[in-house]
Amino acid sequence: MSDAAAPAPKAAQETSQSGGEDEQPLQLFFITGPLRTGSSLMARCIDDHEDAICLCESEITRTLYPEHYLKLHVRRMTDHGFSGAQIIDLLERKRQDSVNSLLHWYMQACPLAQQIYNKPHINHLGDKSPDIYRSKALVDFLAPNFPLIHTIRDPRAIMRSIYAQTSQSEEAKAARWEELRGNIEAWAEHLDKPNILISKYEDLVRTPEEAMGRVYAHLGLKPSTRFMQAFERLHPRRFLWETAIDWKSGVHKAFDPAKAEVSDADLTDEQRARVYDDPLIKDFMGRFDYG
């Protein structure tokens, strides 16, 4: 049996960091929703909790699993505040397509993250990646074994967001839409599992305290409204988008409920056809009461 297909370790989401009598096991979790569903905002809101750290696209999954993209991982971890030496040291003795190597990376990264973000006592560590879907083996391993937050959004709003970008070519925009379809297809069979919480973007921006209350409860974290407060977030560029956080001050930006509004009139005829004539997208919209 290959390591990638190895059975999940007992209580896979709990991984001991030091083995000390008073040390709590490390609780790993993942944000797995598609692009343009507020997953970066979700990562920031979870990271704001005093008892959690949530990385935002560390890209370790795309380094150890297809597409084995080391350069992107190094760039992202630099944004997270890790030094070049730390990034390389963490990769020492890690094997590609290896579940154990992936879990060990998070175990070893956690103490460094605790220092970098001044959270020395946290035992909840997460990572956000919309690209896990690229490896079926990784999806099938994570889906039953860890607390997951799967962010979703009305596909019409995602279509609108993709094609509103003026800096992207038409080919790049089409590729982004295919990434959405790939994510939906890869996770569809798993989304009814009790360890996977579906979090709608629309709920997050309209009723953020209620939405994050559900997320914190799902992860076993105490209630908190710290994510609504205007304190400085360290290394704010790790959260990817200035819509979630001001990169200069590190202070959060207000939630914008208007971004949850979308209608057919926001799309061209061709874009509407790509939404409503696609069985995969139609099934997704029906399943989650969109449209």
N, C-alpha and C positions, 0 to 999 in steps of 0.2 A: 504493500500500500504506500502510495506517495505521501509525503508530508502534507501537501496541499489538501489531500483528502482524508487526513488523519481525523479520528474521532475527537470531538471537542473535549478538552480537559474538564474534570469535575468542577462545577461552579465556575465556568469559564470567565464570567464577568468579574470574578474576584481573584485578584492576583497579588500575592504577598510581596511587599516591597523590601522588608528587612527581616521579618521573622521575629521581631521583638515582641515581648509579652503585651505591651500596650499599643502596638502598631496595628492599625486597622487595615484590612486588605484593600488593595487598590480596586476601585469600582470603575471599570471601563464602559464607556457608552459611545454611540456614534450617531451623527446626524447624516441621513442618507438621501434626502429629497433631491429632486431634479434642480437644474439651474433655474434662476429667476423665480424661486418660490420663497424667498426670504430666509434661506438657510444660513447666510452670513449674519443676518440680523439675529437669527435664533442663536447662533454660536456666541455672539457678543452678549446677548441677554443671559445665557447660561453662565458664561465666563464671569459675568458681573456678580454672580452669587458668591458669597463669602466662603462657601465650602466646596467650590468646584473650579476647575480650569477646563476650558474648552478651546482646543486648537482650532484654527479655521483654515482648512485645506493645507495640512502639513505636507501633503502629497507623498507621504511614506507609502501609501497603498499603491500609488502609480510608480513608485521606485522598486518595490519588492514584487509587485504584480504588473501585468501588462499595463502600460507600455514600457516599463523599466526606465522611467524618465528621471535620471539623477539630477540633471541641471535644474529642472523645475523645482524639485524638492529642496535643493540647496538655496535657491532664491527665496522660496517661501519660508524656510526655517530662519533665514537671515532676517526676514521681515518680522518673524516671531521673537527676535532678540537673541538667537543662538549664535555663537561664534563659529567660524569655519572649522576650527579644531573640534568643537563639540559636535558639530554636524557629522564630521567624518568619523569621530570616535564612536558615535552611536550606530554607525553602519558597520563597524568592525565585526566580522564573523557572522554577519547576517546573510542568509541565503534567499535567493529569489524564489517566489512561489512557495514560501514556507510559512505556515500558520505560526509555528513556534517563534520564528524570527520576527514576525510582525508583533506578536504579543510581547516578546522581550524588548523590542524597540520602545514600546510604550512604557514598560516597566522602568527602563533605564532613562527615558526622557523625563519621566515624572519628577524626580528630585531636582533636575535642572530647571524645569518649568516652575517648580515651587519657589526656587530662588529668584528666577528672573521676574516673576509676577508677584513676589512678596506674599506668597500664600503657603507658608511652611507646613501647615497641618492638614491640607486638603487630602481627601482620599477618593474624590470623584474626578476622573480625567476623561475627557472626550475629544473627539475629532470630528470635523465636518468635511464631507467630501461627496459631491454629486457624481463622482466618477467611479465609485466602487462597482457600479453596474457593469463596467468593462470586463470584469472577471467573474464568471459564473461561480467558480469555486469559492471565491471570497464572499460573494453574496450568500451562497448556500451555507457557508460556515458562520457568518455573522448573524444571519436572520434568526436562527433559533436560540442563540447562545448569549446575546447581549441585550441590554436595554437600548432600543433604537428610537430616535425621533425622525419620522419621515414627513418632511414638509411638502405640502402640495399647494397648488394655486389654479385658478381657472385657466385652462389652456389658451383661451382667447386673450387673456391678459398677458400671458407669456409670449404669445405670438406678437402682440402689440409691442411689448418691451423689446423683443429681439429686433423687430424691423424699425423701431424708433432710433436705433443706433446709426448715426451718420458716419462713424469711423470704420464700419465693417462693410466688406464687399457682399454682394448678393450671394456668392458662393459660401462665404463664412456664415451668413445668416441662415442659409439652408442647412448647413452643417450643425448649427446650434439647435435647430428644430429637430434634426435627426437624433441629436444627443438626448433631447427630451423624450422622444419616442423610445429610444433605447433604455433609458432609465425606467420609464413606465412598464415596458415589457419585462425587464429583468426582475422587478420587485413585485409585480402584480400578484403572483401566487403566494407571496409571504405576508401581505399587508393585513391579514386577519389574525395574525399571531398575537397573543396577549402581551408579549414583550415589546411590541412595536406600537408606538403612539402616533397616530395621524394628527398632524398639526396644520391647520389651514392658515395660509398667509392672511386671508381676509379676517380671521379671528384675531390674529396677532396684532394687526394694525388698528382694528376697531375696538377690541376689548383686551388690551395687552395684559392687564393684571390677571384676568381670568385665564387667558391662554397660557401665560407663564406659570400660573398656579398649577395647572394640569401637568405641565412639563416637569416642574420641580417635584411634584408628587410622584410622577412616573419614575423619576430617577432616584427617589428616596431622599430628596433634599427638603429641608424645612421651608415653609413659606417665606418669601422675601420680595420686597419691592425695590431693592437696591438698583435694579436695572433701569428704574425710572429716574434715578438721581444723577446730578450733574457733577460727578467727580472725574478726575483724569484717568483714562484707561492707558496702561503702559503699552508701548509699541502698538499704537492704534492702526498702523498700516497692515497689521496681520488680519484685520477684519475686512480687507479687500475693497470695500465700497464706502465712499464718503456719505452715502445716503444713510448708513448705519451709525457713523461716528465721524466727528471732525478730526481730520488727520493732523492738524496743527495743535489743537488744544487737547485732543483725546477725549473730549466731552461728547456724550451721546446726542443724537438729534431726535427731535420729537417724532412720534409716530404719525404717519400721514394716512388717515382713513380714505382719502380720495383715491389713493392708489389701489384700493380694493374694488373700485367701481369700474365696470367694463360692460360694453354692450356690443352687439353685432355691428352697429354703426361705426365702431372704432376700427374695423377691419375693412380691407378691400374685398371685392368679390372673390378674387383668387385666394386670399387668405382665409376667408370664411369657408370656401370649398375645401381647403386643406384641413380645416378643423372638422367640419361636419360630414365630409365624405370619407373620413378615415375611421374604419371600425375600431381601431385601437383607442383613438382619442374619444370617439363617441362612447365607448364602453367605460372609459375612465370618467368622463363627465357624468354619465348616468350613475355610476357607482358612488360618486361623492357629491351628488346633487348640484352639479354645475349645469348651467344652460337651461 
